[in-house]
């Protein structure tokens, strides 16, 4: 009785709440598999709440780990995007795609380095 009630609650969540949250479970995204609600529903159907408790707890622990890894990846991308000029500065000056030429970029200003012969600052 309790098993079918819990499965029904999870199915209601999956059908009416989850699609409108605007994001997917971190476990499902990171491991490219089942979401937590799907995995927990399967555990409850197979083993019940009491016997499956440790599996459910482990599922949420894996989801927490996946969330942390996804946040780290997002931070790395953000830092790389924010630090584009530092990457440019490490390139040799013969590379012409880093920035517009200093004469165009510094036109009409007294910025140091505007007379550089190369396109990187």
Buried (B, 14 or more C-beta within 10 A) or exposed (E): EEBEEBBEEBEEEBEEEBEEEEEEBBBBBBBEEBBBBBBBBBBBBEBEBEEBEEBBEEBEEBBEBBBEBBEEEEEEEEEEEEEEEEEBEEEEEEEEEBBEBBEEBBEEEEEEEBEBEBBBB
